[in-house]
Amino acid sequence: MTLLNTTLKWLLQRRLPRIEAMMQHPGVVQHKVFTQLIRAGKRTEWGRKHAYKSIQSIRDFQQQVPVSSYEDLFPYIERVMKGENKVLWPSPVRWFSKSSGTTNARSKFIPVTTESLDESHFKGGKDMMALYIMNNPDSRAFEGKGLSIGGSLHANPYSTNSAAGDVSAVVMKNLPSWAQYIRTPSIEVALMDEWEAKLERMAEITSQENVTSMLGVPTWGLVLIDKILARTGKSNILEVWPNFEVMMHGAVNFQPYRELFQQQVFPSKSVRYQEVYNASEGFFAIQDDLKRVGEMLLMLDYGIFYEFVPMAEADQAFPKALTIDEVELDKNYALVVSTNGGLWRYKVGDTVRFTSLYPHRLRVSGRTKHFINAFGEEVIVENAETAITRACQATGAVITDYTAGPIYMGNGASGCHEWVIEFAHEPSSQPQFNQILDETLRQINSDYDAKRYNDLVLKRPRIHVVQPGTFYAWMKQRGKLGGQHKVPRLANSREYLDDILGQVLEL
């Protein structure tokens, strides 16, 4: 075992007592974060507008400061991007994380401060590895390279003294030299702008490296691995990376892809999988127990104050918002954060559900805007992922991507849900797959079941199977190639369905 591997493991294990203390005293930790944030916010224009000097408690904060969407905060963010200081956060902002668009813009820009880099993103990355080492004390992960699939950086469209890009690119650009040394590919390749050219170059480089870990979105990881296999002529990636240990994944639900990775991509029981919840707004959660699949420990001491809004009040400016000590198990909450990046009571757009308390572990159950509720059925992403997974398990299918939306009622006809699915391996029986998907949704969602009764409101789902590569081509057509872009799973309109089905018909 190399000295570097031994040294890094020893340093990382020293982080565990702090994590243990956070798990035991979540309310105390969060109150400390809250106090620090309010102290910093007092020195900003936002803090003066909302009378932060008079805030003495969390309840004062919740009564004085409204919950904000990106559209609400954008006038302030725009001023920060133009170079104004102390608007949302007291320290200068030189980086902006660019993510998918909103109702009034193609992209949104989230401020990334020095504090959010150091205390959230970097801290989360180190804790991720510390928790992995805790689960696997004999790890040799640092004897090889960690592969990161990142985005690209661009000039700030409003100013020349700052830059914007995918959060992965912002983090990579600011990593310390020791962290750059243990990752691959080089920063110059990792930040290449043209996505397809970058994938080719990454495949060329990493096919010759001793890669022992990988961090990224599973779907884009598959694209890169396919290119490496095509280049090398190998049947699976372990023939290229024989010492590969762990895949850290996030951004999309891994469950529908798990069988594909375990049986074909990394066909070895020794390869492990660790989930993380890292967003433009901050590093939120890490899977601390690799046996608890899909559950992540909420990291409470990263300079982020969390609030959890019951779904019935998710659209209100001053909802009944719960703190970490007030949440309950198995209830869906809209996630609201105040951060050391200058976001105040910001709606992330995700819904979460707690699976354990003390320690507080959660699942990402969906998106506040990604659902189907055209008929009162309230199908969320978590429902869809469960149904897809059961249908795949029963029929031996493996999916690559999917999206779904409504077919509306009309002319006396019932409505239904329409699915577009791309398989890596098609089911042994497509009718059986379709039936199990529908039956599972009925079992786990009583509203969907009620609407499906006797086909009165909803008929059986209509499912289209498309050729391999369809979703990749569609994302490319939309200008959405890259590690931060995900296929939208559910929509309450036909926007995505009509677009992708139109492309299929044109082929």
For each residue, the residues with C-beta under 8 A, 3 or more apart:
1: 5 6 140 143
2: 5 6 142 143
3: 6 7
4: 7 8 142 143 182
5: 1 2 8 9 139 140 141 142 143
6: 1 2 3 9 10
7: 3 4 10 11
8: 4 5 11 12 129 142 182
9: 5 6 12 13 133 137 139 142
10: 6 7 13 14
11: 7 8 14
12: 8 9 15 126 129 130 133
13: 9 10 16 130 133 134
14: 10 11 17
15: 12 18 19 126 127 130
16: 13 19 20 130 131 134
17: 14 20 21
18: 15 21 22 301
19: 15 16 22 23 127 130 131 288 297
20: 16 17 23 24
21: 17 18 24 25 29
22: 18 19 25 26 29 299 300 301
23: 19 20 26 297 358 359 360
24: 20 21 358 359
25: 21 22 28 29
26: 22 23 29 30 298 300 324 325 358 359 360
27: 30 31 323 324 325
28: 25 31 32
29: 21 22 25 26 32 33 300 301
30: 26 27 33 34 300 305 306 323 324 325
31: 27 28 34 35 58
32: 28 29 35 36 301
33: 29 30 36 37 300 301 303 304 305
34: 30 31 37 38 58 61 305 338
35: 31 32 38 39
36: 32 33 39 40 303 340
37: 33 34 40 41 303 305 338 339 340
38: 34 35 41 42 47 52 55 61
39: 35 36 42
40: 36 37 43 44 89 90 340
41: 37 38 44 46 47 52 89 344
42: 38 39 47 48 52 53
43: 40 47 86 90
44: 40 41 47 48 86 87 88 89 90 342
45: 48 49 76 86 87 88
46: 41 49 50 76 87 88 342 344
47: 38 41 42 43 44 50 52 53
48: 42 44 45 51 52
49: 45 46
50: 46 47 64 65 344
51: 48 54 55 64
52: 38 41 42 47 48 55
53: 42 47
54: 51 60 64
55: 38 51 52 60 61 64
56: 60
57: 60 61
58: 31 34 61 62 323
59: 62 63
60: 54 55 56 57 63 64
61: 34 38 55 57 58 64 65 345
62: 58 59 65 307 318 321 345
63: 59 60 318
64: 50 51 54 55 60 61
65: 50 61 62 344 345
66: 72 317 318 345
67: 309 316 317 318 319 321 336 345 346 347
68: 72 73 343 344 345 346 347
69: 72 73 102 346 347
70: 73 74 77 102 108 346
71: 74 102 103 104
72: 66 68 69
73: 68 69 70 76 77 88 343 344 346
74: 70 71 77 78 104 105 108
75: 78 79
76: 45 46 73 79 80 87 88
77: 70 73 74 80 81 88 109 110 111
78: 74 75 81 82 158
79: 75 76 82 84 87
80: 76 77 83 84 87 88 93 111 342
81: 77 78 96 109 156 157 158 159 162 164
82: 78 79 158 159
83: 80 158 159 161 162
84: 79 80 87
85: 92
86: 43 44 45 89 90
87: 44 45 46 76 79 80 84 342
88: 44 45 46 73 76 77 80 111 342 343 344
89: 40 41 44 86 93 111 113 115 340 341 342
90: 40 43 44 86
91: 113 114 115
92: 85
93: 80 89 96 111 112 113 162 342
94: 114 161 162 163
95: 111 112 113 117 162 163 164 170 173 174
96: 81 93 109 110 111 112 156 162 163 164 165 170
97: 109 110 111 112 164 165 166 167 170 280 281
98: 107 108 109 110 151 154 164 165 166 280 484
99: 107 108 110 166 167 280 484
100: 107 108 480 484 485
101: 105 106 107 108
102: 69 70 71 105 108
103: 71
104: 71 74
105: 74 101 102 108
106: 101
107: 98 99 100 101
108: 70 74 98 99 100 101 102 105
109: 77 81 96 97 98 164
110: 77 96 97 98 99 167 280 281 341 343
111: 77 80 88 89 93 95 96 97 116 341 342 343
112: 93 95 96 97 116 117 121 167 170 280 341
113: 89 91 93 95 116 117 340 341 342
114: 91 94 117 118
115: 89 91 118 119 120 303 340 341
116: 111 112 113 119 120 121 282 303 339 340 341
117: 95 112 113 114 120 121 122 170 171 174
118: 114 115 122 123
119: 115 116 122 123 302 303 340
120: 115 116 117 123 124 282 283 302 303 304 339 340 341
121: 112 116 117 124 125 167 171 278 282 283
122: 117 118 119 125 126 171 175
123: 118 119 120 126 127 283 299 302
124: 120 121 127 128 276 278 282 283 286 299 302
125: 121 122 128 129 171 179 283
126: 12 15 122 123 129 130
127: 15 19 123 124 130 131 286 299
128: 124 125 131 132 248 274 276 286
129: 8 12 125 126 132 133 141
130: 12 13 15 16 19 126 127 133 134
131: 16 19 127 128 134 135 274 286 287 288 297
132: 128 129 135 136 139 141 246 248 272 274 290
133: 9 12 13 129 130 136 137 139
134: 13 16 130 131 137 288
135: 131 132 272 274 289 290
136: 132 133 139 245 246 272 290
137: 9 133 134
138:
139: 5 9 132 133 136 142 245 246
140: 1 5 143 144 212 243 245
141: 5 129 132 144 146 212 213 245 246
142: 2 4 5 8 9 139 182 212
143: 1 2 4 5 140 210 212 243
144: 140 141 209 210 211 212 213 241 243 244
145: 182 183 184 206 209 210 211 212 213
146: 141 182 183 184 211 212 213 214 215
147: 183 184 185 206 209 211 213 214 215 216
148: 168 172 183 184 190 214 215 216
149: 168 202 214 215 216 217 220 221 224 483
150: 166 168 169 171 172 190 191 216 483
151: 98 165 166 167 168 169 191 482 483 484
152: 165 166 169 191 192 193 195 198 482
153: 163 164 165 169 170 173 191
154: 98 157 163 164 165 193
155: 160 163 164
156: 81 96 159 160 161 162 163 164
157: 81 154 164
158: 78 81 82 83
159: 81 82 83 156 162
160: 155 156
161: 83 94 156
162: 81 83 93 94 95 96 156 159
163: 94 95 96 153 154 155 156 170 173
164: 81 95 96 97 98 109 153 154 155 156 157
165: 96 97 98 151 152 153 154 169 170 173 191
166: 97 98 99 150 151 152 169 170 482 483 484
167: 97 99 110 112 121 151 170 171 278 279 280 484
168: 148 149 150 151 171 172 216 483 484
169: 150 151 152 153 165 166 172 173 190 191
170: 95 96 97 112 117 153 163 165 166 167 173 174
171: 117 121 122 125 150 167 168 174 175
172: 148 150 168 169 175 183 187 190 191
173: 95 153 163 165 169 170 187 191
174: 95 117 170 171
175: 122 171 172 179 180 183
176: 179 180
177: 180 181
178: 181 182
179: 125 175 176 182 183
180: 175 176 177 183 187
181: 177 178
182: 4 8 142 145 146 178 179
183: 145 146 147 148 172 175 179 180
184: 145 146 147 148 205 206 209 211
185: 147 189 190 201 202 205 206
186: 189 190 205
187: 172 173 180 190 191
188: 191 192
189: 185 186 192 198 201 202 205
190: 148 150 169 172 185 186 187 198 202
191: 150 151 152 153 165 169 172 173 187 188
192: 152 188 189 197 198 201
193: 152 154 198
194: 197 198
195: 152 198 199 481 482
196: 199 200 481
197: 192 194 200 201
198: 152 189 190 192 193 194 195 201 202
199: 195 196 202 203 223 224 227
200: 196 197 203 204 227
201: 185 189 192 197 198 204 205
202: 149 185 189 190 198 199 205 206 224 227
203: 199 200 206 207 224 227 228 231
204: 200 201 207 208 231
205: 184 185 186 189 201 202 208 209
206: 145 147 184 185 202 203 209 211 224 228
207: 203 204 228 231 232 240
208: 204 205
209: 144 145 147 184 205 206 241
210: 143 144 145 241 243
211: 144 145 146 147 184 206 214 240 241 243 244
212: 140 141 142 143 144 145 146 241 243 244 245 246
213: 141 144 145 146 147 244 245 246 247 248
214: 146 147 148 149 211 221 244 246 247 248
215: 146 147 148 149 247 248 249 276
216: 147 148 149 150 168 220 221 248 249 483
217: 149 220 221 249 250 251 252 483 484 486
218: 221 222 247 249 252 254 257 261
219: 222 223 252 257 400 401 486 487
220: 149 216 217 223 224 482 483
221: 149 214 216 217 218 224 225 247 249
222: 218 219 225 226 257 260 265 400
223: 199 219 220 226 227 472
224: 149 199 202 203 206 220 221 227 228
225: 221 222 228 229 237 265
226: 222 223 229 230
227: 199 200 202 203 223 224 230 231
228: 203 206 207 224 225 231 232 234 237 240
229: 225 226 232 233 234 235 236 237 240
230: 226 227 233
231: 203 204 207 227 228
232: 207 228 229 239 240
233: 229 230
234: 228 229 237 239 240
235: 229 239
236: 229 239 264 265 266 267
237: 225 228 229 234 240 241 244 265 266
238: 241 242 244 266 267 268 271
239: 232 234 235 236 242
240: 207 211 228 229 232 234 237
241: 144 209 210 211 212 237 238 244
242: 238 239
243: 140 143 144 210 211 212
244: 144 211 212 213 214 237 238 241 266 271
245: 136 139 140 141 212 213 270 271 272
246: 132 136 139 141 212 213 214 271 272 273 274
247: 213 214 215 218 221 261 266 271 272 273 274
248: 128 132 213 214 215 216 274 275 276
249: 215 216 217 218 221 254 273 274 275 276
250: 217 275 276 277 278
251: 217 484 486
252: 217 218 219 257 486
253: 256 294 364 381 382 385
254: 218 249 257 258 273 275 294
255: 258 293 294 385 386 389
256: 253 385 388 389 392 399 402
257: 218 219 222 252 254 260 261 398 399
258: 254 255 261 262 273 293
259: 262 263 392 393 398
260: 222 257 263 264 265 398 399 424 425
261: 218 247 257 258 264 265 266 273
262: 258 259 265 266 267 271
263: 259 260 267 398
264: 236 260 261 267 398 424
265: 222 225 236 237 260 261 262
266: 236 237 238 244 247 261 262 271
267: 236 238 262 263 264
268: 238 271
269:
270: 245
271: 238 244 245 246 247 262 266 268
272: 132 135 136 245 246 247 290
273: 246 247 249 254 258 261 290
274: 128 131 132 135 246 247 248 249 286 287 290
275: 248 249 250 254 286 287 294 296
276: 124 128 215 248 249 250 283 285 286 287 296
277: 250 283 284 285 286 296 364
278: 121 124 167 250 282 283 284
279: 167 282 283 284 348 350
280: 97 98 99 110 112 167
281: 97 110 284 304 337 339 341 343 346 348
282: 116 120 121 124 278 279 302 303 304 337 339 341
283: 120 121 123 124 125 276 277 278 279 286 299 302
284: 277 278 279 281 296 298 299 302 304 335 337
285: 276 277 296 297 298 299 361 362
286: 124 127 128 131 274 275 276 277 283 296 297 299
287: 131 274 275 276 290 292 295 296 297
288: 19 131 134 292 296 297 359 361
289: 135 292 295
290: 132 135 136 272 273 274 287
291:
292: 287 288 289 295 355 361
293: 255 258
294: 253 254 255 275 363
295: 287 289 292 355 356 361 362 363
296: 275 276 277 284 285 286 287 288 361 362 363
297: 19 23 131 285 286 287 288 359 360 361
298: 26 284 285 306 324 360 361 362
299: 22 123 124 127 283 284 285 286 302
300: 22 26 29 30 33 304 306 324 360
301: 18 22 29 32 33
302: 119 120 123 124 282 283 284 299
303: 33 36 37 115 116 119 120 282 339 340
304: 33 120 281 282 284 300 337 338 339 340
305: 30 33 34 37 337 338 339
306: 30 298 300 323 324 335 336 337
307: 62 321 322 323 335 336 337 338 345
308: 321 322 323 324 326 327 333 334 335 336 352
309: 67 313 314 319 320 321 322 333 334 335 336
310: 313 314 319 320 322 331 333 334
311: 314 332 333 334 351
312:
313: 309 310 316 319 320
314: 309 310 311 319 334 347 368
315:
316: 67 313 319
317: 66 67
318: 62 63 66 67
319: 67 309 310 313 314 316
320: 309 310 313
321: 62 67 307 308 309 336
322: 307 308 309 310 326 327 333
323: 27 30 58 306 307 308 326 327
324: 26 27 30 298 300 306 308 327 360
325: 26 27 30
326: 308 322 323
327: 308 322 323 324 331 333 354 357 360
328: 331 354
329: 354 355 356 357
330: 353 354 355
331: 310 327 328 353 354
332: 311 351 352 353 365 366 380
333: 308 309 310 311 322 327 351 352 353 354
334: 308 309 310 311 314 347 350 351 368
335: 284 306 307 308 309 347 348 349 350 351 352
336: 67 306 307 308 309 321 345 346 347 348
337: 281 282 284 304 305 306 307 343 345 346 348
338: 34 37 304 305 307 343 344 345 346
339: 37 116 120 281 282 303 304 305 342 343 346
340: 36 37 40 89 113 115 116 119 120 303 304
341: 89 110 111 112 113 115 116 120 281 282
342: 44 46 80 87 88 89 93 111 113 339
343: 68 73 88 110 111 281 337 338 339 346
344: 41 46 50 65 68 73 88 338
345: 61 62 65 66 67 68 307 336 337 338
346: 67 68 69 70 73 281 336 337 338 339 343
347: 67 68 69 314 334 335 336 368
348: 279 281 335 336 337
349: 335 367 368 369
350: 279 334 335 364 366 367 368
351: 311 332 333 334 335 364 365 366 367 368 380
352: 308 332 333 335 362 363 364 365
353: 330 331 332 333 362 363 365 382
354: 327 328 329 330 331 333 357 360 361 362
355: 292 295 329 330 361 362 363
356: 295 329 359 360 361
357: 327 329 354 360
358: 23 24 26
359: 23 24 26 288 297 356
360: 23 26 297 298 300 324 327 354 356 357
361: 285 288 292 295 296 297 298 354 355 356
362: 285 295 296 298 352 353 354 355
363: 294 295 296 352 353 355 382
364: 253 277 350 351 352
365: 332 351 352 353 380 381 382
366: 332 350 351 370 371 380 381 382 490
367: 349 350 351 370 371 381 490
368: 314 334 347 349 350 351 371
369: 349 492
370: 366 367 380 381 488 489 490 491
371: 366 367 368 378 379 380 381 490 492
372: 377 379 404 405 406 417 490 491 492
373: 376 377 378 379 492
374: 377 406 408 415 492
375: 406 409 415 451 457 458
376: 373 447 451 457
377: 372 373 374 445 447 448 450 451 458
378: 371 373 445 447 448
379: 371 372 373 383 384 417 441 445 447 448 490
380: 332 351 365 366 370 371 383 384 490
381: 253 365 366 367 370 371 384 385 489 490
382: 253 353 363 365 366 385 386
383: 379 380 386 387 441 444 445 448
384: 379 380 381 387 388 402 404 441 489 490
385: 253 255 256 381 382 388 389 489
386: 255 382 383 389 390 440 444
387: 383 384 390 391 436 437 438 440 441 444
388: 256 384 385 391 392 399 402 437
389: 255 256 385 386 392 393
390: 386 387 393 394 436 437 440
391: 387 388 394 395 397 427 433 434 436 437 440
392: 256 259 388 389 395 396 397 398 399 427 433
393: 259 389 390
394: 390 391 432 433 436
395: 391 392 427 428 429 432 433 436
396: 392 425 427 428
397: 391 392 423 425 426 427 428 433
398: 257 259 260 263 264 392 423 424 425
399: 256 257 260 388 392 402 421 422 423 424
400: 219 222 422 423 424 468 471
401: 219 421 422 471 487
402: 256 384 388 399 419 420 421 422 487 489
403: 419 420 487 488 489 490 491 496 497 500
404: 372 384 417 418 419 420 461 489 490 491 497
405: 372 417 418 490 491 492 493 494 495 496 497
406: 372 374 375 415 416 417 418 492 493 494
407: 415 416 417 418 462 494
408: 374 415
409: 375 413 414 415 457
410: 413 415
411:
412:
413: 409 410
414: 409 455 456 457 458 459
415: 374 375 406 407 408 409 410 457 458 459
416: 406 407 458 459 460 461 462
417: 372 379 404 405 406 407 458 461 462
418: 404 405 406 407 461 462 463 464 494 497
419: 402 403 404 437 461 462 463 464
420: 402 403 404 463 464 466 470 497 500 501 504
421: 399 401 402 463 464 465 466
422: 399 400 401 402 465 466 467 468 469 470 471
423: 397 398 399 400 426 427 465 468
424: 260 264 398 399 400 468
425: 260 396 397 398
426: 397 423 430 465
427: 391 392 395 396 397 423 430 432 433
428: 395 396 397 432
429: 395 432 433
430: 426 427 433 434 463 465
431: 434 435
432: 394 395 427 428 429 435 436
433: 391 392 394 395 397 427 429 430 436 437 463
434: 391 430 431 437 438 460 461 463
435: 431 432 438 439
436: 387 390 391 394 395 432 433 439 440
437: 387 388 390 391 419 433 434 440 441 461 463
438: 387 434 435 441 442 452 460 461
439: 435 436 442 443
440: 386 387 390 391 436 437 443 444
441: 379 383 384 387 437 438 444 445 448 449
442: 438 439 445 448 449 452
443: 439 440 449
444: 383 386 387 440 441
445: 377 378 379 383 441 442 448 449
446: 449 450
447: 376 377 378 379 450 451
448: 377 378 379 383 441 442 445 451 452 458
449: 441 442 443 445 446 452 453
450: 377 446 447 453
451: 375 376 377 447 448 456 457 458
452: 438 442 448 449 455 457 458 459 460
453: 449 450 456 457
454:
455: 414 452 458 459 460
456: 414 451 453
457: 375 376 409 414 415 451 452 453
458: 375 377 414 415 416 417 448 451 452 455
459: 414 415 416 452 455
460: 416 434 438 452 455
461: 404 416 417 418 419 434 437 438
462: 407 416 417 418 419
463: 418 419 420 421 430 433 434 437
464: 418 419 420 421 501 504
465: 421 422 423 426 430
466: 420 421 422 470 471 500 504
467: 422 470 507
468: 400 422 423 424
469: 422 472 473
470: 420 422 466 467 473 474 500 503 504
471: 400 401 422 466 474 475 487 500
472: 223 469 475 476 481
473: 469 470 476 477 503
474: 470 471 477 478 499 500 503
475: 471 472 478 480 481 485 487
476: 472 473 479 480 481
477: 473 474 503
478: 474 475 499
479: 476
480: 100 475 476 485
481: 195 196 472 475 476 485
482: 151 152 166 195 220 485
483: 149 150 151 166 168 216 217 220
484: 98 99 100 151 166 167 168 217 251
485: 100 475 480 481 482
486: 217 219 251 252
487: 219 401 402 403 471 475
488: 370 403 491 496
489: 370 381 384 385 402 403 404
490: 366 367 370 371 372 379 380 381 384 403 404 405
491: 370 372 403 404 405 488 494 495 496 497
492: 369 371 372 373 374 405 406
493: 405 406
494: 405 406 407 418 491 497 498
495: 405 491 498 499
496: 403 405 488 491 499 500
497: 403 404 405 418 420 491 494 500 501
498: 494 495 501 502
499: 474 478 495 496 502 503
500: 403 420 466 470 471 474 496 497 503 504
501: 420 464 497 498 504 505
502: 498 499 505 506
503: 470 473 474 477 499 500 506 507
504: 420 464 466 470 500 501 507
505: 501 502
506: 502 503
507: 467 503 504
